[in-house]
Amino acid sequence: MERRKFTREFKLEAVKLIKDRGVSYAQAGQDLGVHPTQLRGWAKQFVDDPAQAFP
């Protein structure tokens, strides 16, 4: 099975959905088809260094 690849834009929109709109990780994961743990990782990457997140 091949790993799915997500664009930088997709990741930024997912993080924005959680951070700006207050959607839970579980709900966002269900809506986007991404595991909530992956979303938490993306959110952490973005908080640590927004300019360099998701090269």
mmCIF entry with sequence, helices, sheets and N, C-alpha, C, O atoms, coordinates in Angstrom:
data_MODEL
# 
_entry.id   MODEL 
# 
_entity.id                         1 
_entity.type                       polymer 
_entity.pdbx_number_of_molecules   1 
# 
_entity_poly.entity_id                      1 
_entity_poly.type                           'polypeptide(L)' 
_entity_poly.nstd_linkage                   no 
_entity_poly.nstd_monomer                   no 
_entity_poly.pdbx_seq_one_letter_code       MERRKFTREFKLEAVKLIKDRGVSYAQAGQDLGVHPTQLRGWAKQFVDDPAQAFP 
_entity_poly.pdbx_seq_one_letter_code_can   MERRKFTREFKLEAVKLIKDRGVSYAQAGQDLGVHPTQLRGWAKQFVDDPAQAFP 
_entity_poly.pdbx_strand_id                 A 
# 
loop_
_entity_poly_seq.entity_id 
_entity_poly_seq.num 
_entity_poly_seq.mon_id 
_entity_poly_seq.hetero 
1 1  MET n 
1 2  GLU n 
1 3  ARG n 
1 4  ARG n 
1 5  LYS n 
1 6  PHE n 
1 7  THR n 
1 8  ARG n 
1 9  GLU n 
1 10 PHE n 
1 11 LYS n 
1 12 LEU n 
1 13 GLU n 
1 14 ALA n 
1 15 VAL n 
1 16 LYS n 
1 17 LEU n 
1 18 ILE n 
1 19 LYS n 
1 20 ASP n 
1 21 ARG n 
1 22 GLY n 
1 23 VAL n 
1 24 SER n 
1 25 TYR n 
1 26 ALA n 
1 27 GLN n 
1 28 ALA n 
1 29 GLY n 
1 30 GLN n 
1 31 ASP n 
1 32 LEU n 
1 33 GLY n 
1 34 VAL n 
1 35 HIS n 
1 36 PRO n 
1 37 THR n 
1 38 GLN n 
1 39 LEU n 
1 40 ARG n 
1 41 GLY n 
1 42 TRP n 
1 43 ALA n 
1 44 LYS n 
1 45 GLN n 
1 46 PHE n 
1 47 VAL n 
1 48 ASP n 
1 49 ASP n 
1 50 PRO n 
1 51 ALA n 
1 52 GLN n 
1 53 ALA n 
1 54 PHE n 
1 55 PRO n 
# 
_struct_asym.id          A 
_struct_asym.entity_id   1 
# 
loop_
_struct_conf.conf_type_id 
_struct_conf.id 
_struct_conf.pdbx_PDB_helix_id 
_struct_conf.beg_label_comp_id 
_struct_conf.beg_label_asym_id 
_struct_conf.beg_label_seq_id 
_struct_conf.pdbx_beg_PDB_ins_code 
_struct_conf.end_label_comp_id 
_struct_conf.end_label_asym_id 
_struct_conf.end_label_seq_id 
_struct_conf.pdbx_end_PDB_ins_code 
_struct_conf.beg_auth_comp_id 
_struct_conf.beg_auth_asym_id 
_struct_conf.beg_auth_seq_id 
_struct_conf.end_auth_comp_id 
_struct_conf.end_auth_asym_id 
_struct_conf.end_auth_seq_id 
_struct_conf.pdbx_PDB_helix_class 
_struct_conf.details 
_struct_conf.pdbx_PDB_helix_length 
HELX_P HELX_P1 AA1 ARG A 8  ? LYS A 19 ? ARG A 8  LYS A 19 1 ? 12 
HELX_P HELX_P2 AA2 TYR A 25 ? LEU A 32 ? TYR A 25 LEU A 32 1 ? 8  
HELX_P HELX_P3 AA3 PRO A 36 ? ASP A 48 ? PRO A 36 ASP A 48 1 ? 13 
# 
_struct_conf_type.id          HELX_P 
_struct_conf_type.criteria    ? 
_struct_conf_type.reference   ? 
# 
loop_
_atom_site.group_PDB 
_atom_site.id 
_atom_site.type_symbol 
_atom_site.label_atom_id 
_atom_site.label_alt_id 
_atom_site.label_comp_id 
_atom_site.label_asym_id 
_atom_site.label_entity_id 
_atom_site.label_seq_id 
_atom_site.pdbx_PDB_ins_code 
_atom_site.Cartn_x 
_atom_site.Cartn_y 
_atom_site.Cartn_z 
_atom_site.occupancy 
_atom_site.B_iso_or_equiv 
_atom_site.pdbx_formal_charge 
_atom_site.auth_seq_id 
_atom_site.auth_comp_id 
_atom_site.auth_asym_id 
_atom_site.auth_atom_id 
_atom_site.pdbx_PDB_model_num 
ATOM 1   N N  . MET A 1 1  ? 0.844   -1.186 0.000  1.00 0.00 ? 1  MET A N  1 
ATOM 2   C CA . MET A 1 1  ? 0.000   0.000  0.000  1.00 0.00 ? 1  MET A CA 1 
ATOM 3   C C  . MET A 1 1  ? 0.886   1.245  0.000  1.00 0.00 ? 1  MET A C  1 
ATOM 4   O O  . MET A 1 1  ? 1.828   1.352  0.786  1.00 0.00 ? 1  MET A O  1 
ATOM 5   N N  . GLU A 1 2  ? 0.578   2.157  -0.869 1.00 0.00 ? 2  GLU A N  1 
ATOM 6   C CA . GLU A 1 2  ? 1.378   3.362  -1.011 1.00 0.00 ? 2  GLU A CA 1 
ATOM 7   C C  . GLU A 1 2  ? 0.950   4.422  0.009  1.00 0.00 ? 2  GLU A C  1 
ATOM 8   O O  . GLU A 1 2  ? -0.232  4.565  0.320  1.00 0.00 ? 2  GLU A O  1 
ATOM 9   N N  . ARG A 1 3  ? 1.932   5.155  0.518  1.00 0.00 ? 3  ARG A N  1 
ATOM 10  C CA . ARG A 1 3  ? 1.632   6.238  1.465  1.00 0.00 ? 3  ARG A CA 1 
ATOM 11  C C  . ARG A 1 3  ? 0.948   7.384  0.750  1.00 0.00 ? 3  ARG A C  1 
ATOM 12  O O  . ARG A 1 3  ? 1.294   7.732  -0.379 1.00 0.00 ? 3  ARG A O  1 
ATOM 13  N N  . ARG A 1 4  ? -0.021  7.958  1.424  1.00 0.00 ? 4  ARG A N  1 
ATOM 14  C CA . ARG A 1 4  ? -0.678  9.130  0.849  1.00 0.00 ? 4  ARG A CA 1 
ATOM 15  C C  . ARG A 1 4  ? 0.197   10.347 1.070  1.00 0.00 ? 4  ARG A C  1 
ATOM 16  O O  . ARG A 1 4  ? 0.859   10.468 2.101  1.00 0.00 ? 4  ARG A O  1 
ATOM 17  N N  . LYS A 1 5  ? 0.199   11.241 0.107  1.00 0.00 ? 5  LYS A N  1 
ATOM 18  C CA . LYS A 1 5  ? 0.966   12.480 0.216  1.00 0.00 ? 5  LYS A CA 1 
ATOM 19  C C  . LYS A 1 5  ? -0.012  13.643 0.211  1.00 0.00 ? 5  LYS A C  1 
ATOM 20  O O  . LYS A 1 5  ? -0.952  13.688 -0.583 1.00 0.00 ? 5  LYS A O  1 
ATOM 21  N N  . PHE A 1 6  ? 0.232   14.576 1.109  1.00 0.00 ? 6  PHE A N  1 
ATOM 22  C CA . PHE A 1 6  ? -0.637  15.736 1.231  1.00 0.00 ? 6  PHE A CA 1 
ATOM 23  C C  . PHE A 1 6  ? 0.145   16.987 0.865  1.00 0.00 ? 6  PHE A C  1 
ATOM 24  O O  . PHE A 1 6  ? 1.317   17.123 1.215  1.00 0.00 ? 6  PHE A O  1 
ATOM 25  N N  . THR A 1 7  ? -0.504  17.889 0.166  1.00 0.00 ? 7  THR A N  1 
ATOM 26  C CA . THR A 1 7  ? 0.149   19.132 -0.221 1.00 0.00 ? 7  THR A CA 1 
ATOM 27  C C  . THR A 1 7  ? 0.282   20.058 0.988  1.00 0.00 ? 7  THR A C  1 
ATOM 28  O O  . THR A 1 7  ? -0.404  19.893 1.996  1.00 0.00 ? 7  THR A O  1 
ATOM 29  N N  . ARG A 1 8  ? 1.170   21.022 0.863  1.00 0.00 ? 8  ARG A N  1 
ATOM 30  C CA . ARG A 1 8  ? 1.351   22.026 1.912  1.00 0.00 ? 8  ARG A CA 1 
ATOM 31  C C  . ARG A 1 8  ? 0.031   22.766 2.155  1.00 0.00 ? 8  ARG A C  1 
ATOM 32  O O  . ARG A 1 8  ? -0.338  23.044 3.296  1.00 0.00 ? 8  ARG A O  1 
ATOM 33  N N  . GLU A 1 9  ? -0.664  23.076 1.070  1.00 0.00 ? 9  GLU A N  1 
ATOM 34  C CA . GLU A 1 9  ? -1.924  23.804 1.183  1.00 0.00 ? 9  GLU A CA 1 
ATOM 35  C C  . GLU A 1 9  ? -2.967  23.003 1.968  1.00 0.00 ? 9  GLU A C  1 
ATOM 36  O O  . GLU A 1 9  ? -3.696  23.559 2.791  1.00 0.00 ? 9  GLU A O  1 
ATOM 37  N N  . PHE A 1 10 ? -3.031  21.700 1.708  1.00 0.00 ? 10 PHE A N  1 
ATOM 38  C CA . PHE A 1 10 ? -3.978  20.841 2.421  1.00 0.00 ? 10 PHE A CA 1 
ATOM 39  C C  . PHE A 1 10 ? -3.664  20.853 3.914  1.00 0.00 ? 10 PHE A C  1 
ATOM 40  O O  . PHE A 1 10 ? -4.568  20.980 4.741  1.00 0.00 ? 10 PHE A O  1 
ATOM 41  N N  . LYS A 1 11 ? -2.394  20.722 4.255  1.00 0.00 ? 11 LYS A N  1 
ATOM 42  C CA . LYS A 1 11 ? -1.987  20.697 5.657  1.00 0.00 ? 11 LYS A CA 1 
ATOM 43  C C  . LYS A 1 11 ? -2.298  22.021 6.342  1.00 0.00 ? 11 LYS A C  1 
ATOM 44  O O  . LYS A 1 11 ? -2.776  22.039 7.476  1.00 0.00 ? 11 LYS A O  1 
ATOM 45  N N  . LEU A 1 12 ? -2.026  23.128 5.655  1.00 0.00 ? 12 LEU A N  1 
ATOM 46  C CA . LEU A 1 12 ? -2.306  24.443 6.230  1.00 0.00 ? 12 LEU A CA 1 
ATOM 47  C C  . LEU A 1 12 ? -3.805  24.634 6.463  1.00 0.00 ? 12 LEU A C  1 
ATOM 48  O O  . LEU A 1 12 ? -4.210  25.171 7.494  1.00 0.00 ? 12 LEU A O  1 
ATOM 49  N N  . GLU A 1 13 ? -4.619  24.200 5.516  1.00 0.00 ? 13 GLU A N  1 
ATOM 50  C CA . GLU A 1 13 ? -6.067  24.308 5.679  1.00 0.00 ? 13 GLU A CA 1 
ATOM 51  C C  . GLU A 1 13 ? -6.557  23.428 6.821  1.00 0.00 ? 13 GLU A C  1 
ATOM 52  O O  . GLU A 1 13 ? -7.458  23.815 7.565  1.00 0.00 ? 13 GLU A O  1 
ATOM 53  N N  . ALA A 1 14 ? -5.968  22.248 6.959  1.00 0.00 ? 14 ALA A N  1 
ATOM 54  C CA . ALA A 1 14 ? -6.359  21.348 8.052  1.00 0.00 ? 14 ALA A CA 1 
ATOM 55  C C  . ALA A 1 14 ? -6.025  21.975 9.401  1.00 0.00 ? 14 ALA A C  1 
ATOM 56  O O  . ALA A 1 14 ? -6.838  21.936 10.323 1.00 0.00 ? 14 ALA A O  1 
ATOM 57  N N  . VAL A 1 15 ? -4.837  22.550 9.518  1.00 0.00 ? 15 VAL A N  1 
ATOM 58  C CA . VAL A 1 15 ? -4.428  23.198 10.767 1.00 0.00 ? 15 VAL A CA 1 
ATOM 59  C C  . VAL A 1 15 ? -5.317  24.408 11.047 1.00 0.00 ? 15 VAL A C  1 
ATOM 60  O O  . VAL A 1 15 ? -5.715  24.638 12.189 1.00 0.00 ? 15 VAL A O  1 
ATOM 61  N N  . LYS A 1 16 ? -5.626  25.174 10.013 1.00 0.00 ? 16 LYS A N  1 
ATOM 62  C CA . LYS A 1 16 ? -6.487  26.344 10.167 1.00 0.00 ? 16 LYS A CA 1 
ATOM 63  C C  . LYS A 1 16 ? -7.881  25.938 10.645 1.00 0.00 ? 16 LYS A C  1 
ATOM 64  O O  . LYS A 1 16 ? -8.483  26.625 11.469 1.00 0.00 ? 16 LYS A O  1 
ATOM 65  N N  . LEU A 1 17 ? -8.388  24.826 10.129 1.00 0.00 ? 17 LEU A N  1 
ATOM 66  C CA . LEU A 1 17 ? -9.700  24.319 10.531 1.00 0.00 ? 17 LEU A CA 1 
ATOM 67  C C  . LEU A 1 17 ? -9.722  24.054 12.034 1.00 0.00 ? 17 LEU A C  1 
ATOM 68  O O  . LEU A 1 17 ? -10.700 24.362 12.716 1.00 0.00 ? 17 LEU A O  1 
ATOM 69  N N  . ILE A 1 18 ? -8.646  23.487 12.532 1.00 0.00 ? 18 ILE A N  1 
ATOM 70  C CA . ILE A 1 18 ? -8.564  23.143 13.959 1.00 0.00 ? 18 ILE A CA 1 
ATOM 71  C C  . ILE A 1 18 ? -8.307  24.384 14.817 1.00 0.00 ? 18 ILE A C  1 
ATOM 72  O O  . ILE A 1 18 ? -9.007  24.623 15.801 1.00 0.00 ? 18 ILE A O  1 
ATOM 73  N N  . LYS A 1 19 ? -7.314  25.157 14.441 1.00 0.00 ? 19 LYS A N  1 
ATOM 74  C CA . LYS A 1 19 ? -6.895  26.297 15.260 1.00 0.00 ? 19 LYS A CA 1 
ATOM 75  C C  . LYS A 1 19 ? -7.849  27.489 15.179 1.00 0.00 ? 19 LYS A C  1 
ATOM 76  O O  . LYS A 1 19 ? -8.192  28.076 16.205 1.00 0.00 ? 19 LYS A O  1 
ATOM 77  N N  . ASP A 1 20 ? -8.274  27.848 13.982 1.00 0.00 ? 20 ASP A N  1 
ATOM 78  C CA . ASP A 1 20 ? -9.095  29.049 13.819 1.00 0.00 ? 20 ASP A CA 1 
ATOM 79  C C  . ASP A 1 20 ? -10.579 28.800 14.052 1.00 0.00 ? 20 ASP A C  1 
ATOM 80  O O  . ASP A 1 20 ? -11.270 29.634 14.637 1.00 0.00 ? 20 ASP A O  1 
ATOM 81  N N  . ARG A 1 21 ? -11.066 27.655 13.593 1.00 0.00 ? 21 ARG A N  1 
ATOM 82  C CA . ARG A 1 21 ? -12.504 27.386 13.691 1.00 0.00 ? 21 ARG A CA 1 
ATOM 83  C C  . ARG A 1 21 ? -12.877 26.550 14.900 1.00 0.00 ? 21 ARG A C  1 
ATOM 84  O O  . ARG A 1 21 ? -14.059 26.385 15.200 1.00 0.00 ? 21 ARG A O  1 
ATOM 85  N N  . GLY A 1 22 ? -11.877 26.020 15.599 1.00 0.00 ? 22 GLY A N  1 
ATOM 86  C CA . GLY A 1 22 ? -12.155 25.283 16.822 1.00 0.00 ? 22 GLY A CA 1 
ATOM 87  C C  . GLY A 1 22 ? -12.713 23.885 16.622 1.00 0.00 ? 22 GLY A C  1 
ATOM 88  O O  . GLY A 1 22 ? -13.313 23.317 17.535 1.00 0.00 ? 22 GLY A O  1 
ATOM 89  N N  . VAL A 1 23 ? -12.518 23.328 15.434 1.00 0.00 ? 23 VAL A N  1 
ATOM 90  C CA . VAL A 1 23 ? -12.982 21.964 15.172 1.00 0.00 ? 23 VAL A CA 1 
ATOM 91  C C  . VAL A 1 23 ? -12.054 20.999 15.909 1.00 0.00 ? 23 VAL A C  1 
ATOM 92  O O  . VAL A 1 23 ? -10.840 21.202 15.932 1.00 0.00 ? 23 VAL A O  1 
ATOM 93  N N  . SER A 1 24 ? -12.614 19.957 16.506 1.00 0.00 ? 24 SER A N  1 
ATOM 94  C CA . SER A 1 24 ? -11.787 18.989 17.233 1.00 0.00 ? 24 SER A CA 1 
ATOM 95  C C  . SER A 1 24 ? -10.931 18.192 16.267 1.00 0.00 ? 24 SER A C  1 
ATOM 96  O O  . SER A 1 24 ? -11.253 18.066 15.086 1.00 0.00 ? 24 SER A O  1 
ATOM 97  N N  . TYR A 1 25 ? -9.827  17.651 16.792 1.00 0.00 ? 25 TYR A N  1 
ATOM 98  C CA . TYR A 1 25 ? -8.951  16.809 15.965 1.00 0.00 ? 25 TYR A CA 1 
ATOM 99  C C  . TYR A 1 25 ? -9.725  15.610 15.436 1.00 0.00 ? 25 TYR A C  1 
ATOM 100 O O  . TYR A 1 25 ? -9.567  15.223 14.278 1.00 0.00 ? 25 TYR A O  1 
ATOM 101 N N  . ALA A 1 26 ? -10.561 15.024 16.286 1.00 0.00 ? 26 ALA A N  1 
ATOM 102 C CA . ALA A 1 26 ? -11.330 13.849 15.888 1.00 0.00 ? 26 ALA A CA 1 
ATOM 103 C C  . ALA A 1 26 ? -12.293 14.175 14.748 1.00 0.00 ? 26 ALA A C  1 
ATOM 104 O O  . ALA A 1 26 ? -12.376 13.436 13.767 1.00 0.00 ? 26 ALA A O  1 
ATOM 105 N N  . GLN A 1 27 ? -13.016 15.284 14.882 1.00 0.00 ? 27 GLN A N  1 
ATOM 106 C CA . GLN A 1 27 ? -13.972 15.665 13.847 1.00 0.00 ? 27 GLN A CA 1 
ATOM 107 C C  . GLN A 1 27 ? -13.266 16.048 12.557 1.00 0.00 ? 27 GLN A C  1 
ATOM 108 O O  . GLN A 1 27 ? -13.689 15.638 11.476 1.00 0.00 ? 27 GLN A O  1 
ATOM 109 N N  . ALA A 1 28 ? -12.192 16.830 12.654 1.00 0.00 ? 28 ALA A N  1 
ATOM 110 C CA . ALA A 1 28 ? -11.438 17.227 11.467 1.00 0.00 ? 28 ALA A CA 1 
ATOM 111 C C  . ALA A 1 28 ? -10.856 15.997 10.777 1.00 0.00 ? 28 ALA A C  1 
ATOM 112 O O  . ALA A 1 28 ? -10.871 15.901 9.550  1.00 0.00 ? 28 ALA A O  1 
ATOM 113 N N  . GLY A 1 29 ? -10.348 15.066 11.564 1.00 0.00 ? 29 GLY A N  1 
ATOM 114 C CA . GLY A 1 29 ? -9.793  13.844 10.996 1.00 0.00 ? 29 GLY A CA 1 
ATOM 115 C C  . GLY A 1 29 ? -10.840 13.051 10.242 1.00 0.00 ? 29 GLY A C  1 
ATOM 116 O O  . GLY A 1 29 ? -10.575 12.528 9.159  1.00 0.00 ? 29 GLY A O  1 
ATOM 117 N N  . GLN A 1 30 ? -12.018 12.962 10.810 1.00 0.00 ? 30 GLN A N  1 
ATOM 118 C CA . GLN A 1 30 ? -13.111 12.240 10.156 1.00 0.00 ? 30 GLN A CA 1 
ATOM 119 C C  . GLN A 1 30 ? -13.531 12.954 8.868  1.00 0.00 ? 30 GLN A C  1 
ATOM 120 O O  . GLN A 1 30 ? -13.746 12.312 7.840  1.00 0.00 ? 30 GLN A O  1 
ATOM 121 N N  . ASP A 1 31 ? -13.647 14.271 8.928  1.00 0.00 ? 31 ASP A N  1 
ATOM 122 C CA . ASP A 1 31 ? -14.064 15.049 7.761  1.00 0.00 ? 31 ASP A CA 1 
ATOM 123 C C  . ASP A 1 31 ? -13.045 14.989 6.626  1.00 0.00 ? 31 ASP A C  1 
ATOM 124 O O  . ASP A 1 31 ? -13.411 14.923 5.452  1.00 0.00 ? 31 ASP A O  1 
ATOM 125 N N  . LEU A 1 32 ? -11.759 15.012 6.991  1.00 0.00 ? 32 LEU A N  1 
ATOM 126 C CA . LEU A 1 32 ? -10.694 15.083 5.987  1.00 0.00 ? 32 LEU A CA 1 
ATOM 127 C C  . LEU A 1 32 ? -10.119 13.722 5.607  1.00 0.00 ? 32 LEU A C  1 
ATOM 128 O O  . LEU A 1 32 ? -9.371  13.617 4.635  1.00 0.00 ? 32 LEU A O  1 
ATOM 129 N N  . GLY A 1 33 ? -10.454 12.697 6.353  1.00 0.00 ? 33 GLY A N  1 
ATOM 130 C CA . GLY A 1 33 ? -9.912  11.374 6.070  1.00 0.00 ? 33 GLY A CA 1 
ATOM 131 C C  . GLY A 1 33 ? -8.468  11.222 6.497  1.00 0.00 ? 33 GLY A C  1 
ATOM 132 O O  . GLY A 1 33 ? -7.693  10.503 5.865  1.00 0.00 ? 33 GLY A O  1 
ATOM 133 N N  . VAL A 1 34 ? -8.110  11.906 7.578  1.00 0.00 ? 34 VAL A N  1 
ATOM 134 C CA . VAL A 1 34 ? -6.747  11.876 8.117  1.00 0.00 ? 34 VAL A CA 1 
ATOM 135 C C  . VAL A 1 34 ? -6.839  11.485 9.587  1.00 0.00 ? 34 VAL A C  1 
ATOM 136 O O  . VAL A 1 34 ? -7.761  11.901 10.288 1.00 0.00 ? 34 VAL A O  1 
ATOM 137 N N  . HIS A 1 35 ? -5.896  10.695 10.046 1.00 0.00 ? 35 HIS A N  1 
ATOM 138 C CA . HIS A 1 35 ? -5.916  10.269 11.443 1.00 0.00 ? 35 HIS A CA 1 
ATOM 139 C C  . HIS A 1 35 ? -5.669  11.482 12.347 1.00 0.00 ? 35 HIS A C  1 
ATOM 140 O O  . HIS A 1 35 ? -4.819  12.316 12.035 1.00 0.00 ? 35 HIS A O  1 
ATOM 141 N N  . PRO A 1 36 ? -6.400  11.590 13.465 1.00 0.00 ? 36 PRO A N  1 
ATOM 142 C CA . PRO A 1 36 ? -6.223  12.730 14.376 1.00 0.00 ? 36 PRO A CA 1 
ATOM 143 C C  . PRO A 1 36 ? -4.785  12.901 14.873 1.00 0.00 ? 36 PRO A C  1 
ATOM 144 O O  . PRO A 1 36 ? -4.339  14.026 15.096 1.00 0.00 ? 36 PRO A O  1 
ATOM 145 N N  . THR A 1 37 ? -4.068  11.807 15.045 1.00 0.00 ? 37 THR A N  1 
ATOM 146 C CA . THR A 1 37 ? -2.669  11.916 15.478 1.00 0.00 ? 37 THR A CA 1 
ATOM 147 C C  . THR A 1 37 ? -1.830  12.637 14.427 1.00 0.00 ? 37 THR A C  1 
ATOM 148 O O  . THR A 1 37 ? -0.939  13.415 14.766 1.00 0.00 ? 37 THR A O  1 
ATOM 149 N N  . GLN A 1 38 ? -2.113  12.380 13.161 1.00 0.00 ? 38 GLN A N  1 
ATOM 150 C CA . GLN A 1 38 ? -1.405  13.068 12.082 1.00 0.00 ? 38 GLN A CA 1 
ATOM 151 C C  . GLN A 1 38 ? -1.711  14.560 12.122 1.00 0.00 ? 38 GLN A C  1 
ATOM 152 O O  . GLN A 1 38 ? -0.825  15.392 11.929 1.00 0.00 ? 38 GLN A O  1 
ATOM 153 N N  . LEU A 1 39 ? -2.968  14.886 12.374 1.00 0.00 ? 39 LEU A N  1 
ATOM 154 C CA . LEU A 1 39 ? -3.351  16.300 12.470 1.00 0.00 ? 39 LEU A CA 1 
ATOM 155 C C  . LEU A 1 39 ? -2.639  16.993 13.625 1.00 0.00 ? 39 LEU A C  1 
ATOM 156 O O  . LEU A 1 39 ? -2.209  18.139 13.497 1.00 0.00 ? 39 LEU A O  1 
ATOM 157 N N  . ARG A 1 40 ? -2.516  16.298 14.749 1.00 0.00 ? 40 ARG A N  1 
ATOM 158 C CA . ARG A 1 40 ? -1.791  16.876 15.890 1.00 0.00 ? 40 ARG A CA 1 
ATOM 159 C C  . ARG A 1 40 ? -0.330  17.150 15.518 1.00 0.00 ? 40 ARG A C  1 
ATOM 160 O O  . ARG A 1 40 ? 0.230   18.177 15.901 1.00 0.00 ? 40 ARG A O  1 
ATOM 161 N N  . GLY A 1 41 ? 0.272   16.239 14.781 1.00 0.00 ? 41 GLY A N  1 
ATOM 162 C CA . GLY A 1 41 ? 1.655   16.430 14.334 1.00 0.00 ? 41 GLY A CA 1 
ATOM 163 C C  . GLY A 1 41 ? 1.791   17.642 13.429 1.00 0.00 ? 41 GLY A C  1 
ATOM 164 O O  . GLY A 1 41 ? 2.732   18.424 13.562 1.00 0.00 ? 41 GLY A O  1 
ATOM 165 N N  . TRP A 1 42 ? 0.849   17.792 12.511 1.00 0.00 ? 42 TRP A N  1 
ATOM 166 C CA . TRP A 1 42 ? 0.876   18.956 11.618 1.00 0.00 ? 42 TRP A CA 1 
ATOM 167 C C  . TRP A 1 42 ? 0.704   20.247 12.407 1.00 0.00 ? 42 TRP A C  1 
ATOM 168 O O  . TRP A 1 42 ? 1.389   21.235 12.142 1.00 0.00 ? 42 TRP A O  1 
ATOM 169 N N  . ALA A 1 43 ? -0.203  20.243 13.370 1.00 0.00 ? 43 ALA A N  1 
ATOM 170 C CA . ALA A 1 43 ? -0.438  21.438 14.180 1.00 0.00 ? 43 ALA A CA 1 
ATOM 171 C C  . ALA A 1 43 ? 0.811   21.797 14.972 1.00 0.00 ? 43 ALA A C  1 
ATOM 172 O O  . ALA A 1 43 ? 1.153   22.974 15.094 1.00 0.00 ? 43 ALA A O  1 
ATOM 173 N N  . LYS A 1 44 ? 1.497   20.788 15.514 1.00 0.00 ? 44 LYS A N  1 
ATOM 174 C CA . LYS A 1 44 ? 2.728   21.039 16.271 1.00 0.00 ? 44 LYS A CA 1 
ATOM 175 C C  . LYS A 1 44 ? 3.812   21.602 15.361 1.00 0.00 ? 44 LYS A C  1 
ATOM 176 O O  . LYS A 1 44 ? 4.512   22.541 15.738 1.00 0.00 ? 44 LYS A O  1 
ATOM 177 N N  . GLN A 1 45 ? 3.954   21.038 14.171 1.00 0.00 ? 45 GLN A N  1 
ATOM 178 C CA . GLN A 1 45 ? 4.949   21.546 13.223 1.00 0.00 ? 45 GLN A CA 1 
ATOM 179 C C  . GLN A 1 45 ? 4.668   23.006 12.904 1.00 0.00 ? 45 GLN A C  1 
ATOM 180 O O  . GLN A 1 45 ? 5.589   23.821 12.840 1.00 0.00 ? 45 GLN A O  1 
ATOM 181 N N  . PHE A 1 46 ? 3.406   23.335 12.706 1.00 0.00 ? 46 PHE A N  1 
ATOM 182 C CA . PHE A 1 46 ? 3.039   24.699 12.360 1.00 0.00 ? 46 PHE A CA 1 
ATOM 183 C C  . PHE A 1 46 ? 3.313   25.661 13.507 1.00 0.00 ? 46 PHE A C  1 
ATOM 184 O O  . PHE A 1 46 ? 3.820   26.760 13.284 1.00 0.00 ? 46 PHE A O  1 
ATOM 185 N N  . VAL A 1 47 ? 2.985   25.262 14.727 1.00 0.00 ? 47 VAL A N  1 
ATOM 186 C CA . VAL A 1 47 ? 3.208   26.121 15.892 1.00 0.00 ? 47 VAL A CA 1 
ATOM 187 C C  . VAL A 1 47 ? 4.705   26.325 16.134 1.00 0.00 ? 47 VAL A C  1 
ATOM 188 O O  . VAL A 1 47 ? 5.137   27.425 16.480 1.00 0.00 ? 47 VAL A O  1 
ATOM 189 N N  . ASP A 1 48 ? 5.492   25.263 15.951 1.00 0.00 ? 48 ASP A N  1 
ATOM 190 C CA . ASP A 1 48 ? 6.937   25.355 16.193 1.00 0.00 ? 48 ASP A CA 1 
ATOM 191 C C  . ASP A 1 48 ? 7.615   26.324 15.228 1.00 0.00 ? 48 ASP A C  1 
ATOM 192 O O  . ASP A 1 48 ? 8.498   27.076 15.641 1.00 0.00 ? 48 ASP A O  1 
ATOM 193 N N  . ASP A 1 49 ? 7.226   26.325 13.956 1.00 0.00 ? 49 ASP A N  1 
ATOM 194 C CA . ASP A 1 49 ? 7.870   27.180 12.966 1.00 0.00 ? 49 ASP A CA 1 
ATOM 195 C C  . ASP A 1 49 ? 6.943   27.348 11.755 1.00 0.00 ? 49 ASP A C  1 
ATOM 196 O O  . ASP A 1 49 ? 7.081   26.622 10.770 1.00 0.00 ? 49 ASP A O  1 
ATOM 197 N N  . PRO A 1 50 ? 6.010   28.289 11.816 1.00 0.00 ? 50 PRO A N  1 
ATOM 198 C CA . PRO A 1 50 ? 5.038   28.441 10.736 1.00 0.00 ? 50 PRO A CA 1 
ATOM 199 C C  . PRO A 1 50 ? 5.657   28.675 9.355  1.00 0.00 ? 50 PRO A C  1 
ATOM 200 O O  . PRO A 1 50 ? 5.140   28.170 8.358  1.00 0.00 ? 50 PRO A O  1 
ATOM 201 N N  . ALA A 1 51 ? 6.732   29.417 9.283  1.00 0.00 ? 51 ALA A N  1 
ATOM 202 C CA . ALA A 1 51 ? 7.337   29.728 7.988  1.00 0.00 ? 51 ALA A CA 1 
ATOM 203 C C  . ALA A 1 51 ? 7.968   28.495 7.334  1.00 0.00 ? 51 ALA A C  1 
ATOM 204 O O  . ALA A 1 51 ? 7.974   28.376 6.109  1.00 0.00 ? 51 ALA A O  1 
ATOM 205 N N  . GLN A 1 52 ? 8.491   27.594 8.138  1.00 0.00 ? 52 GLN A N  1 
ATOM 206 C CA . GLN A 1 52 ? 9.181   26.430 7.599  1.00 0.00 ? 52 GLN A CA 1 
ATOM 207 C C  . GLN A 1 52 ? 8.359   25.142 7.657  1.00 0.00 ? 52 GLN A C  1 
ATOM 208 O O  . GLN A 1 52 ? 8.838   24.083 7.251  1.00 0.00 ? 52 GLN A O  1 
ATOM 209 N N  . ALA A 1 53 ? 7.154   25.226 8.147  1.00 0.00 ? 53 ALA A N  1 
ATOM 210 C CA . ALA A 1 53 ? 6.319   24.022 8.271  1.00 0.00 ? 53 ALA A CA 1 
ATOM 211 C C  . ALA A 1 53 ? 5.915   23.525 6.879  1.00 0.00 ? 53 ALA A C  1 
ATOM 212 O O  . ALA A 1 53 ? 5.567   24.318 6.004  1.00 0.00 ? 53 ALA A O  1 
ATOM 213 N N  . PHE A 1 54 ? 5.963   22.258 6.696  1.00 0.00 ? 54 PHE A N  1 
ATOM 214 C CA . PHE A 1 54 ? 5.519   21.583 5.471  1.00 0.00 ? 54 PHE A CA 1 
ATOM 215 C C  . PHE A 1 54 ? 6.256   22.056 4.222  1.00 0.00 ? 54 PHE A C  1 
ATOM 216 O O  . PHE A 1 54 ? 5.639   22.625 3.321  1.00 0.00 ? 54 PHE A O  1 
ATOM 217 N N  . PRO A 1 55 ? 7.545   21.831 4.159  1.00 0.00 ? 55 PRO A N  1 
ATOM 218 C CA . PRO A 1 55 ? 8.296   22.290 2.965  1.00 0.00 ? 55 PRO A CA 1 
ATOM 219 C C  . PRO A 1 55 ? 7.848   21.604 1.682  1.00 0.00 ? 55 PRO A C  1 
ATOM 220 O O  . PRO A 1 55 ? 8.385   21.887 0.611  1.00 0.00 ? 55 PRO A O  1 
# 
